Amino acid sequence: MVSININLVFTMINLVIFYLLMKKFLIGPIHGVMEKRAALIQSQLEEAKRTEAAANQMKVEYEESLQGAKTECTQMIASAKESAKKEYDRIVEDANQKSVKIMEDSRKTIQQERDQAMEDMQAQIAQLALAAVGKVLPGEISQEENDRYYARFLREAGEVYEAGSN
Amino acid sequence: MGNLSEELMEELNCKIAFTIPVLGGIPVLESVVVTWSIMAVMTVLAICLVRDLRVENPGKKQLFLESAFTVANDFFMDIVGEKGKRYIPYLISTAIYIAISNLIGYFGFKPPTKDLNVTAALALLSIFLIEYSGIHAKGVKRWLKGFAEPSPIMAPMNVLEVAIRPLSLCMRLFGNVLGSFVVMKLIEILCPLVLPVPFSLYFDLFDGLIQTFVFVFLTALFIKEAVE
């Protein structure tokens, strides 16, 4: 009833063939498709990681450039302020100098005009004095005498004027 | 009572399906023929099942296949480890074969595992695989040295183990299937109505699957031992 015979060998061959069949038609394809999916997911994960890294890199770059722009902006504002200050200072200085010059000029002009006026006045006074002298002194006075009087008058009058102004 | 034992004997005998008319006639047992049927059906089924596997958007059928495969793969992976990974397909196909063989009684076939030739063949293939995996992983020299571990005194035991392991695998499977078959037949003869159902669920379904599990589990365990 229970015996080992040639069917043992048949069964072993059958089992090996069954194993090969299962491997070829069942386990292989399932395993293959799962491996493929795992590879796909892996590649997608890596892709996502790469993209994230690139995005982070870009973010850092943008932040850096933004920071740079901010610094530049600050610098520009500072330099603009500085140059404006310089310009302002220069203009004020200029204006000061100009006003000093104008004052000086005007003072000079005033001085000149005063001198001119003084001279004119002296001349007129001289003429007046001459006329007065002419009226006071009888007769004719020679030209030489005239000049001498005139000069003396002027000198004395000038001394009086200077003593008064001092 | 004589009638019963005769009937049992009749049922226990693995009938000769046909005889190959060479070398004075080679008898081919029913178990071999049933195995062929299992092979044919499973191959056709496998081809149908894996026909449209997709990497993306797997269907329900594919999800079922994949989760079943993952369960089996993880189970064996836990036992045999990375080094024994290459033997997992064999373990899975053996598990499929034994499970179907043990349950095929429900479809009116005689379970091939009830034939000692089949369980012996399974056990022999297992021990071949176990020793092969040992040689493959360690090389012949270290594999031979492995027999003298943990001490040379144990060598005879270790050599004996090579014979005992398949014998125990073979006999355990055969004994269980045969035993449950005998018990079921007795119950059927005593009371053919209703009563056999729970017993059949236990002896045929549960025990059949448990024996499948035990067989491949032990084979995987021995492979793990051999490759380490």
Chai-1 contact restraints between the chains, C-beta under 6 A:
chainA,res_idxA,chainB,res_idxB,connection_type,confidence,min_distance_angstrom,max_distance_angstrom,comment,restraint_id
A,M1,B,L12,contact,1.0,0.0,6.0,A-B,restraint_1
A,M1,B,N13,contact,1.0,0.0,6.0,A-B,restraint_2
A,V2,B,L116,contact,1.0,0.0,6.0,A-B,restraint_3
A,I6,B,I26,contact,1.0,0.0,6.0,A-B,restraint_4
A,N7,B,L29,contact,1.0,0.0,6.0,A-B,restraint_5
A,N7,B,V32,contact,1.0,0.0,6.0,A-B,restraint_6
A,N7,B,N117,contact,1.0,0.0,6.0,A-B,restraint_7
A,L8,B,N117,contact,1.0,0.0,6.0,A-B,restraint_8
A,L8,B,A120,contact,1.0,0.0,6.0,A-B,restraint_9
A,L8,B,A121,contact,1.0,0.0,6.0,A-B,restraint_10
A,F10,B,V32,contact,1.0,0.0,6.0,A-B,restraint_11
A,T11,B,N117,contact,1.0,0.0,6.0,A-B,restraint_12
A,T11,B,V118,contact,1.0,0.0,6.0,A-B,restraint_13
A,T11,B,A121,contact,1.0,0.0,6.0,A-B,restraint_14
A,M12,B,A121,contact,1.0,0.0,6.0,A-B,restraint_15
A,M12,B,L125,contact,1.0,0.0,6.0,A-B,restraint_16
A,N14,B,T35,contact,1.0,0.0,6.0,A-B,restraint_17
A,L15,B,L125,contact,1.0,0.0,6.0,A-B,restraint_18
A,F18,B,M39,contact,1.0,0.0,6.0,A-B,restraint_19
A,F18,B,Y97,contact,1.0,0.0,6.0,A-B,restraint_20
A,Y19,B,Y90,contact,1.0,0.0,6.0,A-B,restraint_21
A,Y19,B,S93,contact,1.0,0.0,6.0,A-B,restraint_22
A,L21,B,T43,contact,1.0,0.0,6.0,A-B,restraint_23
A,M22,B,S93,contact,1.0,0.0,6.0,A-B,restraint_24
A,K23,B,P89,contact,1.0,0.0,6.0,A-B,restraint_25
A,F25,B,T43,contact,1.0,0.0,6.0,A-B,restraint_26
A,F25,B,A46,contact,1.0,0.0,6.0,A-B,restraint_27
A,F25,B,I47,contact,1.0,0.0,6.0,A-B,restraint_28
A,L26,B,A46,contact,1.0,0.0,6.0,A-B,restraint_29
A,I27,B,P89,contact,1.0,0.0,6.0,A-B,restraint_30
A,I27,B,I92,contact,1.0,0.0,6.0,A-B,restraint_31
A,P29,B,V50,contact,1.0,0.0,6.0,A-B,restraint_32
A,P29,B,L53,contact,1.0,0.0,6.0,A-B,restraint_33
A,I30,B,L65,contact,1.0,0.0,6.0,A-B,restraint_34
A,I30,B,F69,contact,1.0,0.0,6.0,A-B,restraint_35
A,V33,B,L53,contact,1.0,0.0,6.0,A-B,restraint_36
A,V33,B,V55,contact,1.0,0.0,6.0,A-B,restraint_37
A,K36,B,V55,contact,1.0,0.0,6.0,A-B,restraint_38
A,R37,B,V55,contact,1.0,0.0,6.0,A-B,restraint_39
A,L40,B,V55,contact,1.0,0.0,6.0,A-B,restraint_40
